[in-house]
Amino acid sequence: MKTLICGSMAYDTIMVFEDRFQHHILPEKIHILSVAFLVPEMRKEFGGTAGNIAYNLKLLGESPMIMATAGRDFADYSQRLKDLDIDQGFIRLIPDSYTAQAFITTDLDDNQITAFHPGAMNFSHLNHIPDSQDVRFGLIAPDGREGMMQHARQFAAAQIPFLFDPGQGLPMFSGSELLAFLELASYLAVNDYEATLLCEKTGRSFDQLAAMVQAAVVTKGAEGSLIYAPEGLISIPAVRPEAVEDPTGCGDAYRAGLIYGLSRQWPWAKTGRLASLMGALKIAHRGGQNHRYTRSEISHRFQQAFGIDMDS
């Protein structure tokens, strides 16, 4: 089964603030906020939701396809995808734009302040869901606003099930637009903050929203995750990571685990556990795509974490 991942391709400039934001942001002065953080450490990484998810699926032995838009500075990223043997046949170049850029500042508590330049991502609507290519599953991750809505309608028209992962793109949509996404989607994945925002925007409880799709997932960081599945609410434990280095891309790694389990029609409890493991493997490394594991190594870690044979 081929998975088509619709989302952003981006360069992440990641800076580490060696203190805590709460020591420098005064609540009573938030209306006149003007702060500067000294960041002695900075690095540039390959990122974007589509790029990160595809990378993690490749680690699992899958052959994901990326549908995205990129800019005139994409050559290095394109070469990386070629080296990884990740299909980029549906990546459209926008020569007058830059590839999307995220500027992320992380403090000692792993809180993040992010500035995001969408660049070429704003043209994602120029891409169209193919009616061939043996696509059997889709994912809509944060991307250009018009493109996200268009791709949801196209997946539904082609009767291709898809996971809706609004992520940081959620504020772009009204409550009625978010409900329209859920009417078309097969699955939903959000973190706990996004779940709250989704409820506020739609005026519905999360139980009601989860009932609109086949299953809904809420990640809660170190507290694990919850899956609203047909058989009931399933609590997924967090996997203790070897180290906590960088949360950037952990949600994308988690979603790759979800897609892998869904593609094999695993029970939700097993699918969620693989997703949890993938997030833990990622957080022990800096950047969204610097963790390197073979498929057999991931299977071994799964056995260690849960006492279950991943391949049985």
Sequence and secondary structure as in RCSB ss.txt:
>XXXX:A:sequence
MKTLICGSMAYDTIMVFEDRFQHHILPEKIHILSVAFLVPEMRKEFGGTAGNIAYNLKLLGESPMIMATAGRDFA
DYSQRLKDLDIDQGFIRLIPDSYTAQAFITTDLDDNQITAFHPGAMNFSHLNHIPDSQDVRFGLIAPDGREGMMQ
HARQFAAAQIPFLFDPGQGLPMFSGSELLAFLELASYLAVNDYEATLLCEKTGRSFDQLAAMVQAAVVTKGAEGS
LIYAPEGLISIPAVRPEAVEDPTGCGDAYRAGLIYGLSRQWPWAKTGRLASLMGALKIAHRGGQNHRYTRSEISH
RFQQAFGIDMDS
>XXXX:A:secstr
 EEEEES  EEEEEEE SS GGGT  GGGGGG        EEEEEEE HHHHHHHHHHHTT   EEEEEE TT H
HHHHHHHHHT EEEEEEE TTS  EEEEEEE TT  EEEEEE GGGGGGGG    S TTEEEEEE S  HHHHHH
HHHHHHHTT  EEE  GGGGGGS HHHHHHHHHH SEEEEEHHHHHHHHHHHTS HHHHHTTSSEEEEE GGG E
EEEETTEEEEE     S     TTHHHHHHHHHHHHHHTT  HHHHHHHHHHHHHHHHTSSSSS     HHHHHH
HHHHHHS  TT 
